Amino acid sequence: MADKQLLPPLGFIAIDVHFHRPPGDAFNESTWPFPLIHIQAEGSSESEVVTKGAYDAALIDRFVEAGLKLAARGCVGIITSCGFLAMAQQELSARLPIPIATSSLLQIPSLLAFLPPGKTIGILTYDDARLGPDHLTKIGLSCGAVSRTRIVGAPANGHLRRLIQHGAPYVHADIEKELVEIARNMVIEYSDIGGILLECTQMPPFAGAIQRAVRLPVYDVYTMGCWFYSGLQRNRPLVWGAVESS
């Protein structure tokens, strides 16, 4: 890939919340191998975005406003700060002038295609009481595809939820232990899981530990964002060498 600073930026629409975001978190500019410009959807909240039902028009408008600002600043595409925003994928892609990938959940159709028919995708989410089939059908999954998913969430009073909801101190080891335990229990409970998808944009720093624990493919917003950007900005890889003359 070309020098990072010479590449066009990817845009990032964040919910209006504030807590520690280490390298690996999708909000952190150092996470990505390309420039990132982030902007907040003013007035949005965790409880407003992390929900079962459809979003109201005012919330969609705030994300559209933020997306238009990112497009005006030269972003070639946009991602967002919460996997639950899969619920807004259709509305936002219809109203923005540049491509948007709202959620790591958008990878599910491809991941299911990679797996044998009898295997499922385990979705490790921020809140399994609120993430459900409506989010998956909103991004085009059929009922048959939805039935090949297994959704398990972080504990309501666990380290990850306290960090995001209440700004609790960030302790990497505590969150890692929590998520690894959930993943281990998930693959024990559902022996048909052939891969894991991390819904939450705060989870990529723990993807490696989760994979070592369960020994399965693990995908998240980082894998989605890198794939998404790779088509938005094509660059000849250095390892290919110079273009051969005819």
DOZATI-438906 format. One line per field, with one value per residue (C-alpha): residue number from 1; x negated, y, z negated. Coordinates in steps of 0.25 Angstrom, whole numbers, plus 2048, in hexadecimal, padded with zeros to 3 digits. Each point is the difference from the previous one (the first is absolute). Layout:
drenza = c(NUM	...);
x = c(X	...);
y = c(Y	...);
z = c(Z	...);
// end
This chain:
drenza = c(1	2	3	4	5	6	7	8	9	10	11	12	13	14	15	16	17	18	19	20	21	22	23	24	25	26	27	28	29	30	31	32	33	34	35	36	37	38	39	40	41	42	43	44	45	46	47	48	49	50	51	52	53	54	55	56	57	58	59	60	61	62	63	64	65	66	67	68	69	70	71	72	73	74	75	76	77	78	79	80	81	82	83	84	85	86	87	88	89	90	91	92	93	94	95	96	97	98	99	100	101	102	103	104	105	106	107	108	109	110	111	112	113	114	115	116	117	118	119	120	121	122	123	124	125	126	127	128	129	130	131	132	133	134	135	136	137	138	139	140	141	142	143	144	145	146	147	148	149	150	151	152	153	154	155	156	157	158	159	160	161	162	163	164	165	166	167	168	169	170	171	172	173	174	175	176	177	178	179	180	181	182	183	184	185	186	187	188	189	190	191	192	193	194	195	196	197	198	199	200	201	202	203	204	205	206	207	208	209	210	211	212	213	214	215	216	217	218	219	220	221	222	223	224	225	226	227	228	229	230	231	232	233	234	235	236	237	238	239	240	241	242	243	244	245	246);
x = c(800	7FC	7FB	80B	800	801	80D	80E	807	80B	80B	805	80D	800	80B	7FF	7FA	7F2	7F7	7F2	7FE	7F2	7F9	809	80D	806	800	7F1	7F9	7F4	808	801	7F6	806	804	80D	809	80A	80C	80B	80F	804	809	800	7FF	7FD	80E	806	7F7	7FF	80F	809	809	7FE	7FA	808	7FE	7F9	7F5	7FE	800	7F4	7F8	803	7FB	7F4	7FD	802	7F5	7F7	802	7FE	7F2	7FC	803	802	809	806	801	807	7FD	80B	803	80F	800	802	80F	7FD	7F8	80A	805	7F1	7FB	80C	7FE	7F1	7F7	7F5	800	803	7FE	808	7FD	7F6	80D	7FF	7F6	80A	804	7F2	7FC	80C	7FC	7F2	805	806	80F	802	7F7	804	7FA	7FF	803	7FA	807	801	80E	807	80D	801	7F9	809	805	805	7F2	7FC	80C	7FE	7F3	806	7FF	80A	808	7F7	7F3	805	802	7F2	7FB	7FF	800	7F9	7FE	7F7	805	809	7F7	7F3	7F3	803	80E	7FC	7F5	809	80C	7FA	7F2	7FA	7F0	7FB	7F9	7FC	7FE	80D	808	7F7	803	80F	801	7F7	809	80D	7FA	7FB	80E	807	7F8	803	80F	801	7F7	804	7F9	7F5	7FC	802	804	7FE	80B	7FB	7F6	7F8	7FD	7F5	7F5	804	802	7F3	802	80E	7FA	7F5	80B	80A	7F7	80A	800	804	805	803	801	7F1	801	80D	7F9	7F3	808	80A	7F4	7F8	80B	802	7F1	7F9	7F1	7F6	7F9	7F1	7FE	805	7F4	800	80A	7FA	7FE	806);
y = c(800	80E	809	802	80F	801	7F8	806	7FF	7F6	807	7FC	804	7FE	800	80C	7F8	801	7F6	7FA	7FB	7F8	7FC	7F6	807	805	80E	801	806	7F7	7F3	802	7FF	80C	80E	801	80C	7FE	809	7FF	7FE	80C	7FC	7F1	7F7	7F1	7FD	807	7F8	7F2	7FD	7F5	808	80A	80D	80D	80A	80A	7F6	7FC	80F	802	7F5	805	80E	7FA	7F8	80C	807	7F4	800	80F	7FD	7F6	7F3	7F5	7F8	7FF	7F6	802	7FE	7F5	7F3	803	80A	7F5	804	80D	7FA	802	80E	805	7FA	806	80E	801	804	7F6	7F1	7FD	7F3	802	7F3	7F4	7F8	803	7F5	7F5	7FC	7FD	7F9	7F7	7FD	7FC	7F6	7F2	800	7FA	80B	80D	80D	804	80F	805	80D	80C	7FD	7F3	804	80B	7FA	7F7	7FB	80E	805	7F4	801	80F	7FD	7F6	7F2	7F6	7F9	7F4	808	806	7F2	7FD	80A	7FF	80D	801	80D	807	800	80B	804	7FC	807	804	805	808	806	805	803	807	803	7F6	7FE	7F9	7F3	7F8	7F3	801	802	7F5	7F6	803	7FF	7F3	7F9	804	7FB	7F3	7FE	803	7F6	7F5	803	801	7F5	804	80D	801	80F	80C	80E	80B	80A	80B	80A	7FF	7F1	7FF	802	7F3	7F8	7F9	7FB	7FB	7F9	7F9	7FC	7FA	7FD	805	80B	80E	80C	80E	80E	801	7F4	807	80E	7FB	7F8	80C	80A	7F6	802	80E	804	7F6	801	7F6	7F8	803	7F1	7FF	809	809	7FF	7F8	807	7F9);
z = c(800	803	7F4	7F7	800	80F	800	800	7F3	7FB	7F8	7F3	7FA	7F1	7F5	7F7	7F4	7FA	7FA	802	80F	801	80D	806	7FD	80D	7FB	7FE	80C	7FD	802	80F	80B	807	7FB	7F8	7FD	7F5	7FD	7F6	804	7F6	7F5	803	7F4	7FD	7FC	80C	80A	7F8	802	805	809	80C	7FE	800	80C	7F7	7FC	80F	804	7F6	806	80E	7FC	7FA	80D	809	7F8	802	80F	801	7F9	80A	7FA	80A	7F7	7F2	7F5	7F2	7F1	7FD	807	7FC	80B	80A	7FD	808	80B	80B	7FC	7FF	80D	807	7FB	800	80D	7FC	7FB	7F2	7F8	7F3	7F9	7FF	802	80F	801	7FC	80E	805	7F3	801	80F	7FB	7F6	803	800	7F2	7F9	7FA	7FC	7F2	7FE	7F3	7FE	7F6	7FC	804	7FA	80A	80D	807	80E	804	800	809	80A	801	807	809	7F9	803	7F5	804	7FE	7F3	7FB	802	7F6	7F1	7F7	7F3	7F8	7F6	7F2	7FC	7F5	806	802	80F	7FD	7F4	809	80B	7F7	7F4	804	7F6	800	80C	7FC	80C	7F9	7F9	80D	807	7F6	800	80F	801	7F6	808	80D	7F9	7FA	80D	808	7F6	800	80F	805	80F	7FF	80B	7FF	7F6	804	7F6	801	7F7	805	7F3	801	80B	7F5	7FB	80D	7FF	7F2	804	80C	7F8	7F6	809	80D	80A	80A	7F9	808	7FB	804	803	80A	806	801	806	80B	802	802	809	80B	7FE	802	809	7FF	807	7F5	7FE	800	80F	804	80C	80B	80B	80D	80D);
// end
